[in-house]
Amino acid sequence: MSARVGGELLRRIEADVREHLAEKPRRLAHTLSVAECAESLARSYGVDPALARAAGLLHDWDKADRPEELVTRAREAGVDLGVDLDLVRPLLHGILAARELPERYPELPEEVFRAIEVHTTAAKRMSALDMVVFVADGIEPLRPSTPGIEAVRSLVGRASLEDLFWMSFTGGIEYVIEGGRYLYPGTVDVYNSIAARRARR
């Protein structure tokens, strides 16, 4: 157990999450599955498992609200992604949770909230914890199988965490494009930044 995040705090967070998402059983099941997956990935890749579990438990906290409510709250909070927030509704829950949850859980270190913030948008620089939570959200066992997801799952413990994240991130972009969905311009910036860095390895 983390020296900073103990079992008692994790049990309290899980109880809160179970209550908060009680009316959304599928979202709750996904959340608990992500927490387990994040903890397992963390152990495999030398990341603090308690921090990973905490971030996994809280990553979809704001999914309890309707998307239109998230847009309203994001505007009130001054969230600026450079585009109309209605276009990026699926990205707002992590950003808002990262701003709001520190008041509820001041015991948690900043890196947990950072991982929550970037678990859908990603970022040009991702910490190991950021990558663990991002990947766990994409491959947790309850997610329906696709070739891309199975490819990432099959490489856990064999590929580097950076490569797992890259596969998961680019797979998400392909999913958005194949579905004809709006692709947030910031995602392109993140892609280009990481791709350029990987090309120099």
MDAnalysis code that builds the backbone (N, CA, C; Angstrom):
import MDAnalysis as mda
import numpy as np

u = mda.Universe.empty(603, n_residues=201, atom_resindex=np.repeat(np.arange(201), 3), trajectory=True)
u.add_TopologyAttr("name", ["N", "CA", "C"] * 201)
u.add_TopologyAttr("resid", np.arange(1, 202))
u.add_TopologyAttr("resname", ["MET", "SER", "ALA", "ARG", "VAL", "GLY", "GLY", "GLU", "LEU", "LEU", "ARG", "ARG", "ILE", "GLU", "ALA", "ASP", "VAL", "ARG", "GLU", "HIS", "LEU", "ALA", "GLU", "LYS", "PRO", "ARG", "ARG", "LEU", "ALA", "HIS", "THR", "LEU", "SER", "VAL", "ALA", "GLU", "CYS", "ALA", "GLU", "SER", "LEU", "ALA", "ARG", "SER", "TYR", "GLY", "VAL", "ASP", "PRO", "ALA", "LEU", "ALA", "ARG", "ALA", "ALA", "GLY", "LEU", "LEU", "HIS", "ASP", "TRP", "ASP", "LYS", "ALA", "ASP", "ARG", "PRO", "GLU", "GLU", "LEU", "VAL", "THR", "ARG", "ALA", "ARG", "GLU", "ALA", "GLY", "VAL", "ASP", "LEU", "GLY", "VAL", "ASP", "LEU", "ASP", "LEU", "VAL", "ARG", "PRO", "LEU", "LEU", "HIS", "GLY", "ILE", "LEU", "ALA", "ALA", "ARG", "GLU", "LEU", "PRO", "GLU", "ARG", "TYR", "PRO", "GLU", "LEU", "PRO", "GLU", "GLU", "VAL", "PHE", "ARG", "ALA", "ILE", "GLU", "VAL", "HIS", "THR", "THR", "ALA", "ALA", "LYS", "ARG", "MET", "SER", "ALA", "LEU", "ASP", "MET", "VAL", "VAL", "PHE", "VAL", "ALA", "ASP", "GLY", "ILE", "GLU", "PRO", "LEU", "ARG", "PRO", "SER", "THR", "PRO", "GLY", "ILE", "GLU", "ALA", "VAL", "ARG", "SER", "LEU", "VAL", "GLY", "ARG", "ALA", "SER", "LEU", "GLU", "ASP", "LEU", "PHE", "TRP", "MET", "SER", "PHE", "THR", "GLY", "GLY", "ILE", "GLU", "TYR", "VAL", "ILE", "GLU", "GLY", "GLY", "ARG", "TYR", "LEU", "TYR", "PRO", "GLY", "THR", "VAL", "ASP", "VAL", "TYR", "ASN", "SER", "ILE", "ALA", "ALA", "ARG", "ARG", "ALA", "ARG", "ARG"])
u.atoms.positions = np.array([
    [0.846, -1.196, 0.000],
    [0.000, 0.000, 0.000],
    [0.877, 1.240, 0.000],
    [0.441, 2.259, -0.702],
    [1.207, 3.497, -0.767],
    [1.358, 4.114, 0.612],
    [2.541, 4.709, 0.834],
    [2.744, 5.420, 2.090],
    [1.825, 6.633, 2.175],
    [1.386, 7.129, 1.018],
    [0.548, 8.325, 0.993],
    [-0.937, 8.006, 0.922],
    [-1.271, 6.872, 0.337],
    [-2.675, 6.501, 0.172],
    [-2.875, 5.121, 0.774],
    [-3.509, 5.075, 1.920],
    [-3.686, 3.814, 2.620],
    [-4.992, 3.123, 2.288],
    [-5.130, 1.929, 2.817],
    [-6.310, 1.126, 2.539],
    [-7.596, 1.741, 3.027],
    [-7.543, 2.440, 4.160],
    [-8.762, 3.053, 4.689],
    [-9.295, 4.114, 3.741],
    [-8.405, 4.933, 3.202],
    [-8.837, 5.956, 2.252],
    [-9.387, 5.319, 0.984],
    [-8.727, 4.278, 0.486],
    [-9.217, 3.619, -0.724],
    [-10.592, 2.997, -0.491],
    [-10.805, 2.428, 0.673],
    [-12.123, 1.848, 0.971],
    [-13.188, 2.938, 1.047],
    [-12.835, 4.095, 1.594],
    [-13.792, 5.206, 1.650],
    [-14.116, 5.705, 0.255],
    [-13.090, 5.842, -0.584],
    [-13.324, 6.291, -1.960],
    [-14.218, 5.306, -2.695],
    [-13.933, 4.016, -2.548],
    [-14.763, 3.021, -3.247],
    [-16.204, 3.075, -2.769],
    [-16.408, 3.224, -1.464],
    [-17.778, 3.323, -0.944],
    [-18.480, 4.551, -1.506],
    [-17.744, 5.664, -1.586],
    [-18.323, 6.887, -2.152],
    [-18.695, 6.686, -3.618],
    [-17.803, 6.036, -4.367],
    [-18.051, 5.804, -5.793],
    [-19.262, 4.900, -5.983],
    [-19.353, 3.860, -5.170],
    [-20.509, 2.950, -5.268],
    [-21.814, 3.694, -5.027],
    [-21.813, 4.606, -4.083],
    [-23.011, 5.398, -3.803],
    [-23.273, 6.410, -4.919],
    [-22.211, 7.074, -5.366],
    [-22.339, 8.137, -6.361],
    [-22.836, 7.615, -7.705],
    [-22.410, 6.405, -8.071],
    [-22.784, 5.834, -9.372],
    [-23.838, 4.731, -9.241],
    [-24.509, 4.682, -8.114],
    [-25.470, 3.600, -7.855],
    [-26.574, 3.530, -8.905],
    [-26.967, 4.671, -9.444],
    [-28.044, 4.682, -10.441],
    [-27.546, 4.375, -11.845],
    [-26.232, 4.163, -11.986],
    [-25.651, 3.823, -13.280],
    [-24.808, 2.556, -13.115],
    [-25.469, 1.413, -12.989],
    [-24.739, 0.173, -12.674],
    [-23.668, -0.217, -13.685],
    [-23.899, 0.051, -14.958],
    [-22.876, -0.296, -15.952],
    [-21.657, 0.606, -15.809],
    [-21.887, 1.881, -15.541],
    [-20.775, 2.801, -15.325],
    [-20.012, 2.415, -14.058],
    [-20.740, 2.027, -13.034],
    [-20.093, 1.595, -11.796],
    [-19.246, 0.353, -12.033],
    [-19.802, -0.615, -12.753],
    [-19.055, -1.847, -13.034],
    [-17.782, -1.526, -13.817],
    [-17.894, -0.638, -14.805],
    [-16.716, -0.219, -15.573],
    [-15.688, 0.441, -14.663],
    [-16.147, 1.321, -13.796],
    [-15.252, 2.043, -12.898],
    [-14.476, 1.088, -11.999],
    [-15.179, 0.134, -11.403],
    [-14.516, -0.829, -10.518],
    [-13.539, -1.697, -11.303],
    [-13.903, -2.017, -12.532],
    [-13.026, -2.814, -13.383],
    [-11.768, -2.034, -13.763],
    [-11.922, -0.745, -14.060],
    [-10.760, 0.096, -14.377],
    [-9.833, 0.184, -13.165],
    [-10.414, 0.324, -11.986],
    [-9.593, 0.416, -10.776],
    [-8.756, -0.848, -10.587],
    [-9.382, -2.004, -10.786],
    [-8.650, -3.280, -10.667],
    [-7.574, -3.384, -11.729],
    [-7.924, -3.024, -12.951],
    [-6.983, -3.113, -14.065],
    [-5.816, -2.147, -13.866],
    [-6.107, -0.938, -13.420],
    [-5.060, 0.052, -13.188],
    [-4.107, -0.420, -12.096],
    [-4.658, -0.992, -11.049],
    [-3.809, -1.497, -9.970],
    [-2.897, -2.617, -10.472],
    [-3.462, -3.510, -11.272],
    [-2.672, -4.615, -11.827],
    [-1.578, -4.107, -12.765],
    [-1.938, -3.178, -13.654],
    [-0.939, -2.601, -14.557],
    [0.161, -1.893, -13.772],
    [-0.230, -1.182, -12.746],
    [0.748, -0.463, -11.930],
    [1.765, -1.426, -11.331],
    [1.285, -2.542, -10.831],
    [2.207, -3.532, -10.253],
    [3.145, -4.085, -11.328],
    [2.641, -4.252, -12.524],
    [3.462, -4.796, -13.609],
    [4.534, -3.821, -14.074],
    [4.250, -2.518, -13.933],
    [5.147, -1.514, -14.503],
    [5.808, -0.604, -13.462],
    [5.800, -1.038, -12.219],
    [6.537, -0.303, -11.199],
    [5.939, 1.035, -10.819],
    [4.620, 1.135, -10.918],
    [3.911, 2.361, -10.550],
    [3.191, 2.093, -9.228],
    [3.008, 3.132, -8.433],
    [2.326, 2.982, -7.140],
    [0.909, 2.433, -7.357],
    [0.631, 1.212, -6.914],
    [-0.690, 0.616, -7.181],
    [-1.832, 1.305, -6.449],
    [-1.556, 1.880, -5.285],
    [-2.625, 2.563, -4.548],
    [-3.036, 3.842, -5.268],
    [-2.074, 4.566, -5.811],
    [-2.409, 5.768, -6.570],
    [-3.177, 5.401, -7.830],
    [-2.765, 4.313, -8.477],
    [-3.451, 3.864, -9.687],
    [-4.885, 3.459, -9.373],
    [-5.072, 2.767, -8.270],
    [-6.425, 2.345, -7.894],
    [-7.300, 3.554, -7.562],
    [-6.731, 4.516, -6.836],
    [-7.501, 5.719, -6.493],
    [-7.936, 6.462, -7.751],
    [-7.014, 6.640, -8.687],
    [-7.357, 7.335, -9.934],
    [-8.370, 6.539, -10.734],
    [-8.219, 5.224, -10.763],
    [-9.172, 4.385, -11.476],
    [-10.571, 4.480, -10.886],
    [-10.650, 4.502, -9.570],
    [-11.955, 4.603, -8.919],
    [-12.649, 5.935, -9.218],
    [-11.856, 6.981, -9.352],
    [-12.441, 8.320, -9.474],
    [-12.488, 8.855, -10.906],
    [-11.942, 8.102, -11.863],
    [-11.767, 8.680, -13.204],
    [-13.081, 9.069, -13.870],
    [-14.157, 8.346, -13.590],
    [-15.451, 8.644, -14.225],
    [-16.459, 9.221, -13.231],
    [-15.974, 9.848, -12.186],
    [-16.855, 10.406, -11.153],
    [-17.942, 11.291, -11.760],
    [-17.568, 12.148, -12.695],
    [-18.534, 13.097, -13.250],
    [-19.432, 12.490, -14.328],
    [-19.254, 11.211, -14.614],
    [-20.168, 10.529, -15.533],
    [-21.537, 10.311, -14.886],
    [-21.638, 10.629, -13.604],
    [-22.940, 10.543, -12.941],
    [-23.887, 11.611, -13.483],
    [-23.324, 12.661, -14.060],
    [-24.130, 13.762, -14.593],
    [-24.360, 13.605, -16.092],
    [-25.408, 14.228, -16.581],
    [-25.706, 14.197, -18.005],
    [-24.691, 15.043, -18.762],
    [-24.364, 14.671, -19.996],
    [-23.367, 15.422, -20.776],
    [-23.666, 16.906, -20.890],
    [-24.935, 17.249, -21.066],
    [-25.271, 18.665, -21.204],
    [-25.008, 19.431, -19.905],
    [-25.182, 18.739, -18.773],
    [-24.869, 19.379, -17.496],
    [-23.373, 19.621, -17.360],
    [-22.572, 18.684, -17.872],
    [-21.120, 18.850, -17.823],
    [-20.683, 20.055, -18.651],
    [-21.326, 20.243, -19.800],
    [-20.987, 21.394, -20.635],
    [-21.276, 22.688, -19.884],
    [-22.429, 22.758, -19.249],
    [-22.796, 23.959, -18.481],
    [-21.796, 24.208, -17.364],
    [-21.466, 23.187, -16.625],
    [-20.521, 23.335, -15.512],
    [-19.134, 23.708, -16.014],
    [-18.738, 23.127, -17.143],
    [-17.418, 23.439, -17.699],
    [-17.355, 24.915, -18.102],
    [-18.414, 25.406, -18.692],
    [-18.439, 26.823, -19.075],
    [-18.389, 27.707, -17.831],
    [-19.147, 27.324, -16.821],
    [-19.147, 28.102, -15.583],
    [-17.772, 28.090, -14.922],
    [-17.044, 26.976, -15.095],
    [-15.720, 26.847, -14.488],
    [-14.624, 27.485, -15.332],
    [-14.998, 27.975, -16.522],
    [-14.017, 28.626, -17.375],
    [-13.113, 27.672, -18.127],
    [-13.575, 26.435, -18.326],
    [-12.794, 25.478, -19.106],
    [-12.712, 25.960, -20.546],
    [-11.512, 26.040, -21.071],
    [-11.310, 26.523, -22.437],
    [-10.442, 25.518, -23.200],
    [-11.051, 24.818, -24.129],
    [-10.323, 23.856, -24.957],
    [-10.126, 24.376, -26.380],
    [-10.461, 25.634, -26.580],
    [-10.247, 26.243, -27.884],
    [-11.318, 25.931, -28.910],
    [-12.345, 25.188, -28.506],
    [-13.454, 24.846, -29.396],
    [-14.746, 24.934, -28.586],
    [-15.874, 24.929, -29.287],
    [-17.169, 24.892, -28.610],
    [-17.223, 23.634, -27.745],
    [-17.497, 23.780, -26.469],
    [-17.471, 22.644, -25.549],
    [-18.522, 21.587, -25.878],
    [-19.571, 21.973, -26.599],
    [-20.554, 20.969, -27.020],
    [-19.923, 19.925, -27.937],
    [-18.858, 20.313, -28.648],
    [-18.192, 19.389, -29.564],
    [-17.344, 18.347, -28.839],
    [-16.978, 18.657, -27.593],
    [-16.044, 17.776, -26.880],
    [-16.635, 17.291, -25.556],
    [-17.929, 17.087, -25.549],
    [-18.589, 16.622, -24.323],
    [-17.927, 15.384, -23.703],
    [-17.525, 14.388, -24.514],
    [-16.945, 13.185, -23.907],
    [-15.618, 13.418, -23.182],
    [-15.002, 14.577, -23.398],
    [-13.701, 14.860, -22.790],
    [-13.818, 15.634, -21.482],
    [-14.999, 16.141, -21.167],
    [-15.125, 17.091, -20.068],
    [-15.128, 16.462, -18.682],
    [-15.592, 15.216, -18.563],
    [-15.775, 14.656, -17.227],
    [-14.470, 14.526, -16.451],
    [-13.392, 14.160, -17.141],
    [-12.112, 14.032, -16.455],
    [-11.554, 15.381, -16.047],
    [-11.701, 16.365, -16.918],
    [-11.195, 17.711, -16.641],
    [-11.907, 18.316, -15.441],
    [-13.233, 18.170, -15.414],
    [-14.006, 18.719, -14.304],
    [-13.716, 17.984, -12.999],
    [-13.644, 16.674, -13.065],
    [-13.377, 15.902, -11.848],
    [-12.033, 16.271, -11.248],
    [-11.057, 16.479, -12.104],
    [-9.718, 16.834, -11.619],
    [-9.713, 18.191, -10.920],
    [-10.644, 19.053, -11.294],
    [-10.732, 20.367, -10.644],
    [-11.533, 20.312, -9.351],
    [-12.514, 19.426, -9.314],
    [-13.467, 19.435, -8.203],
    [-13.132, 18.455, -7.086],
    [-12.542, 17.324, -7.430],
    [-12.321, 16.280, -6.432],
    [-11.246, 16.584, -5.388],
    [-10.253, 17.430, -5.680],
    [-9.269, 17.723, -4.630],
    [-9.892, 18.271, -3.347],
    [-10.982, 18.990, -3.475],
    [-11.641, 19.511, -2.276],
    [-12.276, 18.382, -1.471],
    [-12.776, 17.368, -2.169],
    [-13.404, 16.239, -1.486],
    [-12.369, 15.281, -0.908],
    [-11.258, 15.132, -1.629],
    [-10.211, 14.199, -1.191],
    [-8.857, 14.905, -1.120],
    [-8.705, 15.807, -0.146],
    [-7.445, 16.547, -0.042],
    [-6.258, 15.660, 0.321],
    [-6.534, 14.446, 0.787],
    [-5.452, 13.524, 1.144],
    [-4.726, 12.976, -0.084],
    [-5.389, 13.014, -1.233],
    [-4.791, 12.452, -2.441],
    [-3.770, 13.413, -3.035],
    [-2.653, 12.890, -3.525],
    [-1.653, 13.753, -4.148],
    [-2.108, 14.251, -5.513],
    [-1.501, 15.340, -5.940],
    [-1.875, 15.989, -7.195],
    [-1.786, 15.043, -8.385],
    [-0.838, 14.110, -8.362],
    [-0.649, 13.233, -9.519],
    [-1.864, 12.354, -9.797],
    [-2.650, 12.060, -8.775],
    [-3.881, 11.283, -8.985],
    [-4.867, 12.104, -9.811],
    [-5.016, 13.367, -9.459],
    [-5.956, 14.226, -10.181],
    [-5.469, 14.519, -11.596],
    [-4.172, 14.590, -11.761],
    [-3.610, 14.765, -13.111],
    [-3.960, 13.559, -13.986],
    [-3.823, 12.351, -13.443],
    [-4.150, 11.154, -14.213],
    [-5.629, 11.125, -14.583],
    [-6.478, 11.598, -13.682],
    [-7.913, 11.684, -13.962],
    [-8.168, 12.697, -15.074],
    [-7.486, 13.821, -15.007],
    [-7.687, 14.893, -15.987],
    [-7.359, 14.449, -17.408],
    [-6.296, 13.669, -17.585],
    [-5.829, 13.329, -18.937],
    [-6.225, 11.920, -19.381],
    [-7.140, 11.282, -18.649],
    [-7.436, 9.879, -18.989],
    [-8.228, 9.735, -20.289],
    [-8.777, 10.817, -20.809],
    [-9.423, 10.756, -22.131],
    [-8.707, 11.627, -23.157],
    [-8.170, 12.771, -22.730],
    [-7.515, 13.679, -23.677],
    [-6.080, 13.261, -23.972],
    [-5.438, 12.598, -23.017],
    [-3.994, 12.370, -23.027],
    [-3.297, 13.734, -22.969],
    [-1.981, 13.740, -23.055],
    [-1.208, 14.976, -22.979],
    [0.125, 14.748, -23.658],
    [0.776, 15.840, -24.024],
    [2.060, 15.714, -24.713],
    [3.099, 15.008, -23.853],
    [3.006, 15.207, -22.554],
    [3.879, 14.518, -21.609],
    [3.001, 13.743, -20.639],
    [3.130, 12.443, -20.648],
    [2.338, 11.572, -19.780],
    [3.258, 10.918, -18.755],
    [2.883, 11.017, -17.487],
    [3.627, 10.301, -16.461],
    [3.280, 8.819, -16.544],
    [4.038, 8.008, -15.822],
    [3.740, 6.573, -15.804],
    [2.345, 6.317, -15.240],
    [1.960, 7.058, -14.201],
    [0.616, 6.901, -13.641],
    [-0.439, 7.319, -14.649],
    [-0.203, 8.429, -15.349],
    [-1.140, 8.869, -16.398],
    [-1.372, 7.752, -17.416],
    [-0.278, 7.133, -17.855],
    [-0.382, 6.092, -18.882],
    [-1.096, 4.858, -18.354],
    [-0.827, 4.487, -17.108],
    [-1.493, 3.324, -16.519],
    [-3.000, 3.510, -16.515],
    [-3.462, 4.664, -16.077],
    [-4.909, 4.905, -15.985],
    [-5.519, 4.998, -17.380],
    [-4.834, 5.653, -18.299],
    [-5.320, 5.760, -19.679],
    [-5.491, 4.374, -20.294],
    [-4.478, 3.538, -20.163],
    [-4.531, 2.196, -20.750],
    [-5.596, 1.344, -20.057],
    [-5.651, 1.418, -18.735],
    [-6.636, 0.624, -17.998],
    [-8.058, 0.962, -18.429],
    [-8.326, 2.241, -18.656],
    [-9.657, 2.654, -19.099],
    [-9.994, 2.048, -20.455],
    [-8.977, 1.847, -21.281],
    [-9.217, 1.322, -22.626],
    [-9.295, -0.182, -22.724],
    [-8.657, -0.908, -21.789],
    [-8.580, -2.369, -21.938],
    [-9.211, -3.146, -20.797],
    [-9.838, -2.461, -19.849],
    [-10.410, -3.204, -18.710],
    [-11.304, -4.331, -19.234],
    [-11.376, -5.438, -18.502],
    [-12.011, -6.661, -19.015],
    [-13.455, -6.545, -19.478],
    [-14.203, -5.581, -18.958],
    [-15.604, -5.449, -19.350],
    [-15.776, -4.749, -20.688],
    [-14.709, -4.144, -21.208],
    [-14.819, -3.504, -22.525],
    [-15.002, -4.575, -23.588],
    [-15.951, -4.390, -24.499],
    [-16.122, -5.354, -25.589],
    [-14.839, -5.494, -26.390],
    [-14.558, -6.707, -26.780],
    [-13.313, -6.999, -27.488],
    [-13.337, -6.430, -28.902],
    [-12.213, -5.820, -29.279],
    [-11.966, -5.411, -30.663],
    [-10.532, -5.839, -30.969],
    [-10.163, -5.918, -32.235],
    [-8.779, -6.293, -32.546],
    [-7.750, -5.371, -31.888],
    [-8.037, -4.075, -31.877],
    [-7.099, -3.134, -31.278],
    [-6.959, -3.324, -29.785],
    [-8.088, -3.503, -29.107],
    [-8.053, -3.701, -27.658],
    [-7.350, -5.006, -27.329],
    [-7.640, -6.053, -28.089],
    [-6.989, -7.348, -27.834],
    [-5.487, -7.262, -28.066],
    [-5.077, -6.459, -29.033],
    [-3.641, -6.305, -29.293],
    [-2.952, -5.675, -28.091],
    [-3.574, -4.663, -27.509],
    [-2.987, -4.023, -26.327],
    [-2.985, -4.989, -25.156],
    [-4.112, -5.668, -24.935],
    [-4.190, -6.622, -23.824],
    [-3.105, -7.693, -23.925],
    [-2.859, -8.142, -25.137],
    [-1.902, -9.234, -25.330],
    [-0.467, -8.819, -25.033],
    [-0.210, -7.517, -25.032],
    [1.162, -7.030, -24.839],
    [1.445, -6.540, -23.422],
    [0.440, -6.603, -22.552],
    [0.669, -6.203, -21.165],
    [1.756, -7.084, -20.546],
    [2.748, -6.443, -19.979],
    [3.859, -7.170, -19.371],
    [4.943, -7.560, -20.349],
    [4.685, -7.397, -21.646],
    [5.674, -7.743, -22.676],
    [6.214, -6.498, -23.361],
    [5.331, -5.541, -23.628],
    [5.746, -4.266, -24.229],
    [5.971, -3.243, -23.123],
    [6.664, -2.177, -23.455],
    [6.868, -1.099, -22.487],
    [5.547, -0.389, -22.222],
    [5.458, 0.290, -21.097],
    [4.256, 1.058, -20.780],
    [4.044, 2.150, -21.824],
    [5.138, 2.749, -22.298],
    [5.026, 3.791, -23.318],
    [4.413, 3.248, -24.602],
    [4.825, 2.036, -24.990],
    [4.266, 1.446, -26.210],
    [2.807, 1.042, -26.017],
    [2.469, 0.539, -24.832],
    [1.067, 0.206, -24.551],
    [0.198, 1.452, -24.655],
    [0.668, 2.525, -24.043],
    [-0.091, 3.774, -24.102],
    [-0.257, 4.240, -25.548],
    [0.825, 4.211, -26.310],
    [0.774, 4.672, -27.702],
    [-0.236, 3.863, -28.507],
    [-0.234, 2.564, -28.330],
    [-1.198, 1.712, -29.037],
    [-2.628, 2.044, -28.634],
    [-2.833, 2.256, -27.349],
    [-4.170, 2.566, -26.858],
    [-4.627, 3.941, -27.342],
    [-3.715, 4.902, -27.305],
    [-4.024, 6.269, -27.733],
    [-4.352, 6.316, -29.225],
    [-3.506, 5.729, -30.051],
    [-3.753, 5.760, -31.498],
    [-4.977, 4.927, -31.860],
    [-5.220, 3.856, -31.110],
    [-6.429, 3.071, -31.338],
    [-7.681, 3.887, -31.074],
    [-7.625, 4.750, -30.057],
    [-8.752, 5.627, -29.756],
    [-9.004, 6.630, -30.869],
    [-7.930, 7.139, -31.444],
    [-8.073, 8.074, -32.569],
    [-8.730, 7.367, -33.756],
    [-8.283, 6.156, -34.039],
    [-8.878, 5.386, -35.139],
    [-10.369, 5.166, -34.897],
    [-10.733, 4.873, -33.651],
    [-12.139, 4.649, -33.291],
    [-12.970, 5.901, -33.584],
    [-12.445, 7.057, -33.215],
    [-13.160, 8.315, -33.447],
    [-13.332, 8.564, -34.942],
    [-12.268, 8.363, -35.693],
    [-12.315, 8.632, -37.134],
    [-13.244, 7.643, -37.840],
    [-13.124, 6.373, -37.500],
    [-13.960, 5.360, -38.149],
    [-15.438, 5.598, -37.875],
    [-15.753, 6.169, -36.718],
    [-17.145, 6.435, -36.380],
    [-17.642, 7.769, -36.898],
    [-16.782, 8.504, -37.610],
    [-17.189, 9.795, -38.138],
    [-17.439, 10.820, -37.061],
    [-16.789, 10.661, -35.913],
    [-16.997, 11.579, -34.801],
    [-16.041, 12.767, -34.896],
    [-16.350, 13.788, -34.122],
    [-15.506, 14.979, -34.079],
    [-14.191, 14.633, -33.391],
    [-13.086, 14.984, -34.012],
    [-11.760, 14.754, -33.431],
    [-11.238, 16.069, -32.880],
    [-11.088, 16.113, -31.585],
    [-10.614, 17.318, -30.907],
    [-9.236, 17.718, -31.435],
    [-9.052, 18.954, -31.891],
    [-7.757, 19.370, -32.440],
    [-6.591, 19.176, -31.483],
    [-6.856, 19.294, -30.189],
    [-5.799, 19.067, -29.211],
    [-5.248, 17.655, -29.275],
    [-6.080, 16.707, -29.690],
    [-5.631, 15.324, -29.837],
    [-4.580, 15.223, -30.937],
    [-4.773, 15.972, -32.002],
    [-3.796, 15.983, -33.095],
    [-2.468, 16.549, -32.606],
    [-2.531, 17.598, -31.813],
    [-1.310, 18.186, -31.257],
    [-0.572, 17.180, -30.377],
    [-1.326, 16.478, -29.543],
    [-0.714, 15.465, -28.672],
    [-0.088, 14.359, -29.512],
    [-0.833, 13.906, -30.509],
    [-0.326, 12.852, -31.397],
    [0.992, 13.277, -32.047],
    [1.009, 14.457, -32.637],
    [2.205, 14.913, -33.345],
    [3.391, 15.078, -32.405],
    [3.141, 15.569, -31.219],
    [4.222, 15.766, -30.260],
    [4.837, 14.431, -29.847],
    [3.987, 13.466, -29.530],
    [4.499, 12.164, -29.095],
    [5.131, 11.420, -30.263],
    [4.502, 11.501, -31.448],
    [5.049, 10.819, -32.628],
    [6.436, 11.344, -32.954],
    [6.626, 12.653, -32.876],
    [7.935, 13.238, -33.149],
    [8.975, 12.757, -32.139],
    [8.566, 12.677, -30.887],
    [9.489, 12.212, -29.837],
    [9.841, 10.734, -30.024],
    [8.844, 9.950, -30.401],
    [9.099, 8.526, -30.617],
    [10.025, 8.312, -31.822],
    [9.898, 9.170, -32.831],
    [10.727, 9.031, -34.039],
    [12.201, 9.302, -33.734],
    [12.459, 10.045, -32.648],
    [13.842, 10.366, -32.303],
    [14.492, 9.322, -31.385],
    [13.716, 8.309, -31.008],
    [14.261, 7.298, -30.077],
    [15.368, 6.487, -30.720],
])
